[in-house]
Amino acid sequence: MKKTLVAAVITAALGLGGLAALVPLPSAAQTGAQAPAKMRTTVFVVDKMTCATCPITVRTAMSRVAGVRSVEVDFATKRATVTFDPARATPEQIAAASANAGYPARAVTSGS
C-alpha cells in the first residue's frame, strides 16, 4: 500500500507530462524512420531565357521534379542552382523538366 501511495504522490508531483519524460522514446532505428537525405546541389545553364518572367517558368518546372528541395534561377547569368535529393532525382530529370517547359538546360557543376 505504501508503494502505491508513494507512486501516486510522485505521479501527482511530476504531473502527467513529467511522467511521460521518464518513459524512454524509441530510437529512429526502432521506429523504422530514415535518416535525413543527403542533399546535392547542381548548377544548370539554361538556354532561351529572354525575359524577366522566363525564370519563373524554369523554377516552376524544375521544382515539380520529385526530390527537388529548392531552385534559384538567375536571369542575368542564365543559370539555375538546384538542391535536390539524389536518391529521388537526377540532374538529367531536372534538365528534362526545364527543356519540356521550353528552356533547354544542362548541368555544369555538381556538388554536395
PDB file as gemmi writes it, atoms N, CA and C in Angstrom:
CRYST1    1.000    1.000    1.000  90.00  90.00  90.00 P 1                      
ATOM      1  N   MET A   1       0.816  -1.176   0.000  1.00  0.00           N  
ATOM      2  CA  MET A   1       0.000   0.000   0.000  1.00  0.00           C  
ATOM      3  C   MET A   1       0.869   1.252   0.000  1.00  0.00           C  
ATOM      4  N   LYS A   2       1.979   1.231   0.783  1.00  0.00           N  
ATOM      5  CA  LYS A   2       2.858   2.389   0.849  1.00  0.00           C  
ATOM      6  C   LYS A   2       3.513   2.655  -0.506  1.00  0.00           C  
ATOM      7  N   LYS A   3       3.883   1.593  -1.235  1.00  0.00           N  
ATOM      8  CA  LYS A   3       4.491   1.770  -2.557  1.00  0.00           C  
ATOM      9  C   LYS A   3       3.513   2.437  -3.515  1.00  0.00           C  
ATOM     10  N   THR A   4       2.250   2.036  -3.444  1.00  0.00           N  
ATOM     11  CA  THR A   4       1.228   2.634  -4.301  1.00  0.00           C  
ATOM     12  C   THR A   4       1.045   4.096  -3.941  1.00  0.00           C  
ATOM     13  N   LEU A   5       1.043   4.419  -2.651  1.00  0.00           N  
ATOM     14  CA  LEU A   5       0.877   5.789  -2.200  1.00  0.00           C  
ATOM     15  C   LEU A   5       2.061   6.642  -2.650  1.00  0.00           C  
ATOM     16  N   VAL A   6       3.269   6.100  -2.522  1.00  0.00           N  
ATOM     17  CA  VAL A   6       4.463   6.822  -2.948  1.00  0.00           C  
ATOM     18  C   VAL A   6       4.420   7.064  -4.460  1.00  0.00           C  
ATOM     19  N   ALA A   7       4.040   6.062  -5.222  1.00  0.00           N  
ATOM     20  CA  ALA A   7       3.945   6.211  -6.679  1.00  0.00           C  
ATOM     21  C   ALA A   7       2.897   7.255  -7.045  1.00  0.00           C  
ATOM     22  N   ALA A   8       1.782   7.287  -6.326  1.00  0.00           N  
ATOM     23  CA  ALA A   8       0.725   8.267  -6.589  1.00  0.00           C  
ATOM     24  C   ALA A   8       1.203   9.671  -6.274  1.00  0.00           C  
ATOM     25  N   VAL A   9       1.952   9.830  -5.172  1.00  0.00           N  
ATOM     26  CA  VAL A   9       2.466  11.148  -4.795  1.00  0.00           C  
ATOM     27  C   VAL A   9       3.481  11.631  -5.830  1.00  0.00           C  
ATOM     28  N   ILE A  10       4.366  10.755  -6.255  1.00  0.00           N  
ATOM     29  CA  ILE A  10       5.367  11.131  -7.264  1.00  0.00           C  
ATOM     30  C   ILE A  10       4.682  11.494  -8.575  1.00  0.00           C  
ATOM     31  N   THR A  11       3.695  10.712  -8.964  1.00  0.00           N  
ATOM     32  CA  THR A  11       2.965  10.990 -10.196  1.00  0.00           C  
ATOM     33  C   THR A  11       2.265  12.340 -10.098  1.00  0.00           C  
ATOM     34  N   ALA A  12       1.656  12.620  -8.972  1.00  0.00           N  
ATOM     35  CA  ALA A  12       0.970  13.895  -8.781  1.00  0.00           C  
ATOM     36  C   ALA A  12       1.964  15.044  -8.788  1.00  0.00           C  
ATOM     37  N   ALA A  13       3.117  14.850  -8.169  1.00  0.00           N  
ATOM     38  CA  ALA A  13       4.126  15.909  -8.102  1.00  0.00           C  
ATOM     39  C   ALA A  13       4.711  16.210  -9.478  1.00  0.00           C  
ATOM     40  N   LEU A  14       4.951  15.169 -10.245  1.00  0.00           N  
ATOM     41  CA  LEU A  14       5.527  15.359 -11.572  1.00  0.00           C  
ATOM     42  C   LEU A  14       4.489  15.771 -12.594  1.00  0.00           C  
ATOM     43  N   GLY A  15       3.261  15.421 -12.378  1.00  0.00           N  
ATOM     44  CA  GLY A  15       2.234  15.668 -13.386  1.00  0.00           C  
ATOM     45  C   GLY A  15       2.376  14.647 -14.477  1.00  0.00           C  
ATOM     46  N   LEU A  16       1.399  14.559 -15.317  1.00  0.00           N  
ATOM     47  CA  LEU A  16       1.450  13.564 -16.390  1.00  0.00           C  
ATOM     48  C   LEU A  16       2.586  13.836 -17.356  1.00  0.00           C  
ATOM     49  N   GLY A  17       2.880  15.121 -17.608  1.00  0.00           N  
ATOM     50  CA  GLY A  17       3.975  15.461 -18.515  1.00  0.00           C  
ATOM     51  C   GLY A  17       5.308  15.016 -17.966  1.00  0.00           C  
ATOM     52  N   GLY A  18       5.497  15.176 -16.655  1.00  0.00           N  
ATOM     53  CA  GLY A  18       6.744  14.746 -16.031  1.00  0.00           C  
ATOM     54  C   GLY A  18       6.901  13.250 -16.083  1.00  0.00           C  
ATOM     55  N   LEU A  19       5.788  12.528 -15.932  1.00  0.00           N  
ATOM     56  CA  LEU A  19       5.829  11.079 -16.000  1.00  0.00           C  
ATOM     57  C   LEU A  19       6.188  10.624 -17.405  1.00  0.00           C  
ATOM     58  N   ALA A  20       5.678  11.332 -18.387  1.00  0.00           N  
ATOM     59  CA  ALA A  20       5.979  10.978 -19.774  1.00  0.00           C  
ATOM     60  C   ALA A  20       7.459  11.159 -20.073  1.00  0.00           C  
ATOM     61  N   ALA A  21       8.099  12.102 -19.379  1.00  0.00           N  
ATOM     62  CA  ALA A  21       9.525  12.326 -19.589  1.00  0.00           C  
ATOM     63  C   ALA A  21      10.349  11.141 -19.114  1.00  0.00           C  
ATOM     64  N   LEU A  22       9.796  10.338 -18.216  1.00  0.00           N  
ATOM     65  CA  LEU A  22      10.511   9.178 -17.704  1.00  0.00           C  
ATOM     66  C   LEU A  22      10.405   7.969 -18.621  1.00  0.00           C  
ATOM     67  N   VAL A  23       9.484   8.015 -19.559  1.00  0.00           N  
ATOM     68  CA  VAL A  23       9.272   6.894 -20.472  1.00  0.00           C  
ATOM     69  C   VAL A  23      10.239   7.047 -21.643  1.00  0.00           C  
ATOM     70  N   PRO A  24      11.087   6.065 -21.888  1.00  0.00           N  
ATOM     71  CA  PRO A  24      12.046   6.188 -22.995  1.00  0.00           C  
ATOM     72  C   PRO A  24      11.324   6.169 -24.343  1.00  0.00           C  
ATOM     73  N   LEU A  25      11.768   7.031 -25.247  1.00  0.00           N  
ATOM     74  CA  LEU A  25      11.214   7.076 -26.586  1.00  0.00           C  
ATOM     75  C   LEU A  25      12.005   6.140 -27.493  1.00  0.00           C  
ATOM     76  N   PRO A  26      11.337   5.503 -28.449  1.00  0.00           N  
ATOM     77  CA  PRO A  26      12.057   4.611 -29.360  1.00  0.00           C  
ATOM     78  C   PRO A  26      13.002   5.410 -30.253  1.00  0.00           C  
ATOM     79  N   SER A  27      14.103   4.796 -30.611  1.00  0.00           N  
ATOM     80  CA  SER A  27      15.059   5.454 -31.500  1.00  0.00           C  
ATOM     81  C   SER A  27      14.557   5.377 -32.934  1.00  0.00           C  
ATOM     82  N   ALA A  28      15.218   6.121 -33.818  1.00  0.00           N  
ATOM     83  CA  ALA A  28      14.836   6.120 -35.230  1.00  0.00           C  
ATOM     84  C   ALA A  28      14.958   4.719 -35.824  1.00  0.00           C  
ATOM     85  N   ALA A  29      15.961   3.969 -35.378  1.00  0.00           N  
ATOM     86  CA  ALA A  29      16.143   2.607 -35.889  1.00  0.00           C  
ATOM     87  C   ALA A  29      14.990   1.707 -35.470  1.00  0.00           C  
ATOM     88  N   GLN A  30      14.477   1.919 -34.245  1.00  0.00           N  
ATOM     89  CA  GLN A  30      13.384   1.105 -33.755  1.00  0.00           C  
ATOM     90  C   GLN A  30      12.065   1.436 -34.432  1.00  0.00           C  
ATOM     91  N   THR A  31      11.870   2.701 -34.806  1.00  0.00           N  
ATOM     92  CA  THR A  31      10.608   3.102 -35.429  1.00  0.00           C  
ATOM     93  C   THR A  31      10.625   2.912 -36.937  1.00  0.00           C  
ATOM     94  N   GLY A  32      11.790   2.621 -37.496  1.00  0.00           N  
ATOM     95  CA  GLY A  32      11.890   2.436 -38.938  1.00  0.00           C  
ATOM     96  C   GLY A  32      12.047   3.758 -39.687  1.00  0.00           C  
ATOM     97  N   ALA A  33      12.236   4.858 -38.966  1.00  0.00           N  
ATOM     98  CA  ALA A  33      12.400   6.156 -39.619  1.00  0.00           C  
ATOM     99  C   ALA A  33      13.761   6.204 -40.310  1.00  0.00           C  
ATOM    100  N   GLN A  34      13.810   6.929 -41.403  1.00  0.00           N  
ATOM    101  CA  GLN A  34      15.044   7.038 -42.151  1.00  0.00           C  
ATOM    102  C   GLN A  34      15.786   8.297 -41.740  1.00  0.00           C  
ATOM    103  N   ALA A  35      17.095   8.253 -41.871  1.00  0.00           N  
ATOM    104  CA  ALA A  35      17.911   9.431 -41.611  1.00  0.00           C  
ATOM    105  C   ALA A  35      17.626  10.466 -42.689  1.00  0.00           C  
ATOM    106  N   PRO A  36      17.831  11.750 -42.394  1.00  0.00           N  
ATOM    107  CA  PRO A  36      17.602  12.771 -43.405  1.00  0.00           C  
ATOM    108  C   PRO A  36      18.463  12.509 -44.645  1.00  0.00           C  
ATOM    109  N   ALA A  37      17.889  12.750 -45.794  1.00  0.00           N  
ATOM    110  CA  ALA A  37      18.605  12.503 -47.043  1.00  0.00           C  
ATOM    111  C   ALA A  37      19.743  13.500 -47.212  1.00  0.00           C  
ATOM    112  N   LYS A  38      20.821  13.050 -47.809  1.00  0.00           N  
ATOM    113  CA  LYS A  38      21.931  13.936 -48.115  1.00  0.00           C  
ATOM    114  C   LYS A  38      21.579  14.670 -49.401  1.00  0.00           C  
ATOM    115  N   MET A  39      21.525  15.956 -49.334  1.00  0.00           N  
ATOM    116  CA  MET A  39      21.135  16.762 -50.483  1.00  0.00           C  
ATOM    117  C   MET A  39      22.351  17.052 -51.371  1.00  0.00           C  
ATOM    118  N   ARG A  40      22.072  17.318 -52.622  1.00  0.00           N  
ATOM    119  CA  ARG A  40      23.109  17.622 -53.606  1.00  0.00           C  
ATOM    120  C   ARG A  40      22.713  18.908 -54.320  1.00  0.00           C  
ATOM    121  N   THR A  41      23.676  19.723 -54.683  1.00  0.00           N  
ATOM    122  CA  THR A  41      23.406  20.968 -55.398  1.00  0.00           C  
ATOM    123  C   THR A  41      24.089  20.921 -56.753  1.00  0.00           C  
ATOM    124  N   THR A  42      23.342  21.256 -57.785  1.00  0.00           N  
ATOM    125  CA  THR A  42      23.867  21.281 -59.142  1.00  0.00           C  
ATOM    126  C   THR A  42      23.496  22.610 -59.785  1.00  0.00           C  
ATOM    127  N   VAL A  43      24.419  23.176 -60.554  1.00  0.00           N  
ATOM    128  CA  VAL A  43      24.167  24.401 -61.303  1.00  0.00           C  
ATOM    129  C   VAL A  43      23.918  24.027 -62.755  1.00  0.00           C  
ATOM    130  N   PHE A  44      22.866  24.605 -63.322  1.00  0.00           N  
ATOM    131  CA  PHE A  44      22.492  24.367 -64.713  1.00  0.00           C  
ATOM    132  C   PHE A  44      22.608  25.649 -65.512  1.00  0.00           C  
ATOM    133  N   VAL A  45      23.067  25.540 -66.755  1.00  0.00           N  
ATOM    134  CA  VAL A  45      22.980  26.644 -67.708  1.00  0.00           C  
ATOM    135  C   VAL A  45      21.642  26.458 -68.412  1.00  0.00           C  
ATOM    136  N   VAL A  46      20.855  27.529 -68.472  1.00  0.00           N  
ATOM    137  CA  VAL A  46      19.513  27.450 -69.054  1.00  0.00           C  
ATOM    138  C   VAL A  46      19.460  28.345 -70.293  1.00  0.00           C  
ATOM    139  N   ASP A  47      19.112  27.758 -71.417  1.00  0.00           N  
ATOM    140  CA  ASP A  47      19.028  28.492 -72.688  1.00  0.00           C  
ATOM    141  C   ASP A  47      17.617  29.036 -72.924  1.00  0.00           C  
ATOM    142  N   LYS A  48      17.518  29.992 -73.835  1.00  0.00           N  
ATOM    143  CA  LYS A  48      16.256  30.565 -74.316  1.00  0.00           C  
ATOM    144  C   LYS A  48      15.506  31.424 -73.297  1.00  0.00           C  
ATOM    145  N   MET A  49      16.165  31.833 -72.217  1.00  0.00           N  
ATOM    146  CA  MET A  49      15.511  32.763 -71.296  1.00  0.00           C  
ATOM    147  C   MET A  49      15.720  34.164 -71.859  1.00  0.00           C  
ATOM    148  N   THR A  50      14.641  34.788 -72.312  1.00  0.00           N  
ATOM    149  CA  THR A  50      14.745  36.084 -72.978  1.00  0.00           C  
ATOM    150  C   THR A  50      14.062  37.228 -72.241  1.00  0.00           C  
ATOM    151  N   CYS A  51      13.277  36.923 -71.217  1.00  0.00           N  
ATOM    152  CA  CYS A  51      12.589  37.997 -70.496  1.00  0.00           C  
ATOM    153  C   CYS A  51      12.586  37.703 -69.004  1.00  0.00           C  
ATOM    154  N   ALA A  52      12.156  38.668 -68.236  1.00  0.00           N  
ATOM    155  CA  ALA A  52      12.201  38.555 -66.777  1.00  0.00           C  
ATOM    156  C   ALA A  52      11.246  37.500 -66.220  1.00  0.00           C  
ATOM    157  N   THR A  53      10.249  37.079 -66.988  1.00  0.00           N  
ATOM    158  CA  THR A  53       9.328  36.061 -66.479  1.00  0.00           C  
ATOM    159  C   THR A  53       9.779  34.634 -66.804  1.00  0.00           C  
ATOM    160  N   CYS A  54      10.733  34.480 -67.699  1.00  0.00           N  
ATOM    161  CA  CYS A  54      11.232  33.141 -68.033  1.00  0.00           C  
ATOM    162  C   CYS A  54      11.752  32.377 -66.811  1.00  0.00           C  
ATOM    163  N   PRO A  55      12.491  33.017 -65.900  1.00  0.00           N  
ATOM    164  CA  PRO A  55      12.980  32.277 -64.728  1.00  0.00           C  
ATOM    165  C   PRO A  55      11.851  31.701 -63.865  1.00  0.00           C  
ATOM    166  N   ILE A  56      10.699  32.342 -63.879  1.00  0.00           N  
ATOM    167  CA  ILE A  56       9.575  31.814 -63.108  1.00  0.00           C  
ATOM    168  C   ILE A  56       9.140  30.467 -63.675  1.00  0.00           C  
ATOM    169  N   THR A  57       9.059  30.383 -64.993  1.00  0.00           N  
ATOM    170  CA  THR A  57       8.670  29.130 -65.637  1.00  0.00           C  
ATOM    171  C   THR A  57       9.711  28.049 -65.396  1.00  0.00           C  
ATOM    172  N   VAL A  58      10.977  28.405 -65.498  1.00  0.00           N  
ATOM    173  CA  VAL A  58      12.057  27.439 -65.268  1.00  0.00           C  
ATOM    174  C   VAL A  58      12.018  26.942 -63.827  1.00  0.00           C  
ATOM    175  N   ARG A  59      11.901  27.870 -62.884  1.00  0.00           N  
ATOM    176  CA  ARG A  59      11.856  27.488 -61.468  1.00  0.00           C  
ATOM    177  C   ARG A  59      10.669  26.569 -61.183  1.00  0.00           C  
ATOM    178  N   THR A  60       9.519  26.898 -61.730  1.00  0.00           N  
ATOM    179  CA  THR A  60       8.330  26.075 -61.513  1.00  0.00           C  
ATOM    180  C   THR A  60       8.518  24.676 -62.080  1.00  0.00           C  
ATOM    181  N   ALA A  61       9.029  24.583 -63.303  1.00  0.00           N  
ATOM    182  CA  ALA A  61       9.224  23.280 -63.945  1.00  0.00           C  
ATOM    183  C   ALA A  61      10.214  22.416 -63.163  1.00  0.00           C  
ATOM    184  N   MET A  62      11.335  23.006 -62.785  1.00  0.00           N  
ATOM    185  CA  MET A  62      12.362  22.239 -62.063  1.00  0.00           C  
ATOM    186  C   MET A  62      11.881  21.842 -60.670  1.00  0.00           C  
ATOM    187  N   SER A  63      11.165  22.715 -60.007  1.00  0.00           N  
ATOM    188  CA  SER A  63      10.734  22.414 -58.640  1.00  0.00           C  
ATOM    189  C   SER A  63       9.657  21.339 -58.579  1.00  0.00           C  
ATOM    190  N   ARG A  64       9.012  21.048 -59.696  1.00  0.00           N  
ATOM    191  CA  ARG A  64       7.999  19.996 -59.730  1.00  0.00           C  
ATOM    192  C   ARG A  64       8.578  18.588 -59.842  1.00  0.00           C  
ATOM    193  N   VAL A  65       9.875  18.480 -60.047  1.00  0.00           N  
ATOM    194  CA  VAL A  65      10.522  17.164 -60.086  1.00  0.00           C  
ATOM    195  C   VAL A  65      10.587  16.640 -58.652  1.00  0.00           C  
ATOM    196  N   ALA A  66      10.107  15.425 -58.457  1.00  0.00           N  
ATOM    197  CA  ALA A  66      10.122  14.823 -57.115  1.00  0.00           C  
ATOM    198  C   ALA A  66      11.543  14.775 -56.580  1.00  0.00           C  
ATOM    199  N   GLY A  67      11.731  15.234 -55.363  1.00  0.00           N  
ATOM    200  CA  GLY A  67      13.048  15.225 -54.735  1.00  0.00           C  
ATOM    201  C   GLY A  67      13.764  16.559 -54.782  1.00  0.00           C  
ATOM    202  N   VAL A  68      13.255  17.513 -55.565  1.00  0.00           N  
ATOM    203  CA  VAL A  68      13.890  18.828 -55.636  1.00  0.00           C  
ATOM    204  C   VAL A  68      13.489  19.628 -54.404  1.00  0.00           C  
ATOM    205  N   ARG A  69      14.475  20.143 -53.688  1.00  0.00           N  
ATOM    206  CA  ARG A  69      14.226  20.911 -52.458  1.00  0.00           C  
ATOM    207  C   ARG A  69      14.113  22.402 -52.756  1.00  0.00           C  
ATOM    208  N   SER A  70      15.026  22.937 -53.587  1.00  0.00           N  
ATOM    209  CA  SER A  70      14.982  24.368 -53.887  1.00  0.00           C  
ATOM    210  C   SER A  70      15.563  24.644 -55.268  1.00  0.00           C  
ATOM    211  N   VAL A  71      15.066  25.732 -55.873  1.00  0.00           N  
ATOM    212  CA  VAL A  71      15.544  26.162 -57.193  1.00  0.00           C  
ATOM    213  C   VAL A  71      15.705  27.677 -57.151  1.00  0.00           C  
ATOM    214  N   GLU A  72      16.875  28.149 -57.533  1.00  0.00           N  
ATOM    215  CA  GLU A  72      17.132  29.584 -57.657  1.00  0.00           C  
ATOM    216  C   GLU A  72      17.595  29.828 -59.087  1.00  0.00           C  
ATOM    217  N   VAL A  73      16.883  30.701 -59.803  1.00  0.00           N  
ATOM    218  CA  VAL A  73      17.218  30.984 -61.193  1.00  0.00           C  
ATOM    219  C   VAL A  73      17.693  32.430 -61.301  1.00  0.00           C  
ATOM    220  N   ASP A  74      18.846  32.623 -61.952  1.00  0.00           N  
ATOM    221  CA  ASP A  74      19.415  33.959 -62.162  1.00  0.00           C  
ATOM    222  C   ASP A  74      19.300  34.293 -63.638  1.00  0.00           C  
ATOM    223  N   PHE A  75      18.422  35.250 -63.957  1.00  0.00           N  
ATOM    224  CA  PHE A  75      18.189  35.632 -65.348  1.00  0.00           C  
ATOM    225  C   PHE A  75      19.446  36.230 -65.979  1.00  0.00           C  
ATOM    226  N   ALA A  76      20.178  37.034 -65.233  1.00  0.00           N  
ATOM    227  CA  ALA A  76      21.358  37.714 -65.776  1.00  0.00           C  
ATOM    228  C   ALA A  76      22.439  36.734 -66.222  1.00  0.00           C  
ATOM    229  N   THR A  77      22.652  35.678 -65.446  1.00  0.00           N  
ATOM    230  CA  THR A  77      23.703  34.712 -65.794  1.00  0.00           C  
ATOM    231  C   THR A  77      23.163  33.494 -66.552  1.00  0.00           C  
ATOM    232  N   LYS A  78      21.820  33.411 -66.657  1.00  0.00           N  
ATOM    233  CA  LYS A  78      21.159  32.278 -67.335  1.00  0.00           C  
ATOM    234  C   LYS A  78      21.516  30.952 -66.657  1.00  0.00           C  
ATOM    235  N   ARG A  79      21.546  30.973 -65.322  1.00  0.00           N  
ATOM    236  CA  ARG A  79      21.875  29.773 -64.552  1.00  0.00           C  
ATOM    237  C   ARG A  79      20.812  29.493 -63.503  1.00  0.00           C  
ATOM    238  N   ALA A  80      20.652  28.212 -63.219  1.00  0.00           N  
ATOM    239  CA  ALA A  80      19.744  27.774 -62.165  1.00  0.00           C  
ATOM    240  C   ALA A  80      20.540  26.916 -61.194  1.00  0.00           C  
ATOM    241  N   THR A  81      20.395  27.188 -59.908  1.00  0.00           N  
ATOM    242  CA  THR A  81      21.048  26.398 -58.871  1.00  0.00           C  
ATOM    243  C   THR A  81      19.962  25.579 -58.186  1.00  0.00           C  
ATOM    244  N   VAL A  82      20.113  24.252 -58.252  1.00  0.00           N  
ATOM    245  CA  VAL A  82      19.074  23.349 -57.762  1.00  0.00           C  
ATOM    246  C   VAL A  82      19.637  22.459 -56.659  1.00  0.00           C  
ATOM    247  N   THR A  83      18.938  22.392 -55.539  1.00  0.00           N  
ATOM    248  CA  THR A  83      19.283  21.489 -54.449  1.00  0.00           C  
ATOM    249  C   THR A  83      18.245  20.379 -54.432  1.00  0.00           C  
ATOM    250  N   PHE A  84      18.714  19.135 -54.433  1.00  0.00           N  
ATOM    251  CA  PHE A  84      17.795  18.002 -54.549  1.00  0.00           C  
ATOM    252  C   PHE A  84      18.339  16.776 -53.847  1.00  0.00           C  
ATOM    253  N   ASP A  85      17.449  15.810 -53.654  1.00  0.00           N  
ATOM    254  CA  ASP A  85      17.790  14.528 -53.052  1.00  0.00           C  
ATOM    255  C   ASP A  85      18.198  13.587 -54.191  1.00  0.00           C  
ATOM    256  N   PRO A  86      19.475  13.198 -54.277  1.00  0.00           N  
ATOM    257  CA  PRO A  86      19.921  12.354 -55.387  1.00  0.00           C  
ATOM    258  C   PRO A  86      19.312  10.947 -55.382  1.00  0.00           C  
ATOM    259  N   ALA A  87      18.691  10.563 -54.279  1.00  0.00           N  
ATOM    260  CA  ALA A  87      18.009   9.268 -54.240  1.00  0.00           C  
ATOM    261  C   ALA A  87      16.654   9.349 -54.952  1.00  0.00           C  
ATOM    262  N   ARG A  88      16.154  10.568 -55.161  1.00  0.00           N  
ATOM    263  CA  ARG A  88      14.830  10.730 -55.768  1.00  0.00           C  
ATOM    264  C   ARG A  88      14.863  11.450 -57.117  1.00  0.00           C  
ATOM    265  N   ALA A  89      15.929  12.174 -57.405  1.00  0.00           N  
ATOM    266  CA  ALA A  89      16.001  12.940 -58.657  1.00  0.00           C  
ATOM    267  C   ALA A  89      17.419  12.915 -59.194  1.00  0.00           C  
ATOM    268  N   THR A  90      17.530  13.117 -60.497  1.00  0.00           N  
ATOM    269  CA  THR A  90      18.847  13.184 -61.140  1.00  0.00           C  
ATOM    270  C   THR A  90      18.956  14.516 -61.882  1.00  0.00           C  
ATOM    271  N   PRO A  91      20.180  14.969 -62.138  1.00  0.00           N  
ATOM    272  CA  PRO A  91      20.342  16.187 -62.929  1.00  0.00           C  
ATOM    273  C   PRO A  91      19.673  16.068 -64.309  1.00  0.00           C  
ATOM    274  N   GLU A  92      19.682  14.873 -64.867  1.00  0.00           N  
ATOM    275  CA  GLU A  92      19.062  14.663 -66.170  1.00  0.00           C  
ATOM    276  C   GLU A  92      17.547  14.894 -66.109  1.00  0.00           C  
ATOM    277  N   GLN A  93      16.907  14.423 -65.040  1.00  0.00           N  
ATOM    278  CA  GLN A  93      15.463  14.622 -64.886  1.00  0.00           C  
ATOM    279  C   GLN A  93      15.131  16.099 -64.703  1.00  0.00           C  
ATOM    280  N   ILE A  94      15.961  16.791 -63.954  1.00  0.00           N  
ATOM    281  CA  ILE A  94      15.732  18.214 -63.705  1.00  0.00           C  
ATOM    282  C   ILE A  94      15.921  19.005 -64.994  1.00  0.00           C  
ATOM    283  N   ALA A  95      16.971  18.697 -65.752  1.00  0.00           N  
ATOM    284  CA  ALA A  95      17.212  19.371 -67.034  1.00  0.00           C  
ATOM    285  C   ALA A  95      16.080  19.078 -68.011  1.00  0.00           C  
ATOM    286  N   ALA A  96      15.580  17.856 -68.016  1.00  0.00           N  
ATOM    287  CA  ALA A  96      14.476  17.483 -68.906  1.00  0.00           C  
ATOM    288  C   ALA A  96      13.212  18.262 -68.565  1.00  0.00           C  
ATOM    289  N   ALA A  97      12.965  18.481 -67.281  1.00  0.00           N  
ATOM    290  CA  ALA A  97      11.780  19.242 -66.873  1.00  0.00           C  
ATOM    291  C   ALA A  97      11.857  20.666 -67.416  1.00  0.00           C  
ATOM    292  N   SER A  98      13.036  21.261 -67.361  1.00  0.00           N  
ATOM    293  CA  SER A  98      13.215  22.607 -67.892  1.00  0.00           C  
ATOM    294  C   SER A  98      13.057  22.607 -69.416  1.00  0.00           C  
ATOM    295  N   ALA A  99      13.653  21.625 -70.075  1.00  0.00           N  
ATOM    296  CA  ALA A  99      13.551  21.527 -71.537  1.00  0.00           C  
ATOM    297  C   ALA A  99      12.096  21.328 -71.970  1.00  0.00           C  
ATOM    298  N   ASN A 100      11.338  20.533 -71.224  1.00  0.00           N  
ATOM    299  CA  ASN A 100       9.934  20.307 -71.551  1.00  0.00           C  
ATOM    300  C   ASN A 100       9.105  21.583 -71.417  1.00  0.00           C  
ATOM    301  N   ALA A 101       9.584  22.519 -70.609  1.00  0.00           N  
ATOM    302  CA  ALA A 101       8.900  23.805 -70.450  1.00  0.00           C  
ATOM    303  C   ALA A 101       9.365  24.806 -71.504  1.00  0.00           C  
ATOM    304  N   GLY A 102      10.309  24.392 -72.360  1.00  0.00           N  
ATOM    305  CA  GLY A 102      10.774  25.266 -73.438  1.00  0.00           C  
ATOM    306  C   GLY A 102      12.119  25.912 -73.188  1.00  0.00           C  
ATOM    307  N   TYR A 103      12.790  25.514 -72.129  1.00  0.00           N  
ATOM    308  CA  TYR A 103      14.071  26.110 -71.773  1.00  0.00           C  
ATOM    309  C   TYR A 103      15.109  25.011 -71.577  1.00  0.00           C  
ATOM    310  N   PRO A 104      15.827  24.625 -72.641  1.00  0.00           N  
ATOM    311  CA  PRO A 104      16.839  23.573 -72.521  1.00  0.00           C  
ATOM    312  C   PRO A 104      17.870  23.932 -71.440  1.00  0.00           C  
ATOM    313  N   ALA A 105      18.233  22.932 -70.651  1.00  0.00           N  
ATOM    314  CA  ALA A 105      19.190  23.151 -69.572  1.00  0.00           C  
ATOM    315  C   ALA A 105      20.213  22.022 -69.560  1.00  0.00           C  
ATOM    316  N   ARG A 106      21.405  22.341 -69.084  1.00  0.00           N  
ATOM    317  CA  ARG A 106      22.438  21.308 -68.932  1.00  0.00           C  
ATOM    318  C   ARG A 106      23.213  21.589 -67.655  1.00  0.00           C  
ATOM    319  N   ALA A 107      23.543  20.532 -66.963  1.00  0.00           N  
ATOM    320  CA  ALA A 107      24.291  20.648 -65.713  1.00  0.00           C  
ATOM    321  C   ALA A 107      25.721  21.052 -66.011  1.00  0.00           C  
ATOM    322  N   VAL A 108      26.240  22.010 -65.253  1.00  0.00           N  
ATOM    323  CA  VAL A 108      27.631  22.429 -65.432  1.00  0.00           C  
ATOM    324  C   VAL A 108      28.481  22.117 -64.215  1.00  0.00           C  
ATOM    325  N   THR A 109      27.890  22.051 -63.030  1.00  0.00           N  
ATOM    326  CA  THR A 109      28.644  21.687 -61.838  1.00  0.00           C  
ATOM    327  C   THR A 109      27.763  20.843 -60.946  1.00  0.00           C  
ATOM    328  N   SER A 110      28.401  19.988 -60.187  1.00  0.00           N  
ATOM    329  CA  SER A 110      27.698  19.176 -59.199  1.00  0.00           C  
ATOM    330  C   SER A 110      28.491  19.205 -57.921  1.00  0.00           C  
ATOM    331  N   GLY A 111      27.800  19.059 -56.826  1.00  0.00           N  
ATOM    332  CA  GLY A 111      28.472  19.022 -55.529  1.00  0.00           C  
ATOM    333  C   GLY A 111      27.526  18.517 -54.479  1.00  0.00           C  
ATOM    334  N   SER A 112      28.009  18.541 -53.228  1.00  0.00           N  
ATOM    335  CA  SER A 112      27.151  18.075 -52.136  1.00  0.00           C  
ATOM    336  C   SER A 112      26.705  19.234 -51.300  1.00  0.00           C  
TER     337      SER A 112                                                      
END                                                                             
